[in-house]
């Protein structure tokens, strides 16, 4: 097993542990981790090149971050008084 393969396997294990702990409390994070595991699985099976996997992970990460930012902004606006930066 190569050095990088060990890191990919460790990442998968860490993501699986995180996913198992948030299925009910954080369905959005659970779904995103599922997407990450699928992308990594495609890479490990040879269906995706590392740069393709990285690109898809980054697109998903930015999208998820924007979603969380939108949710947080909505919550902040509902506070009395609204949170301002």
Secondary structure, DSSP 8 states (H G I E B T S, - for coil): --HHHHHHHHHHHHHHHHHHTSTTT-HHHHHHHHHHHHHHHHHHTTSS-HHHHHHHHHHHHHHHHHHHHHHHHHHHHHSSS----
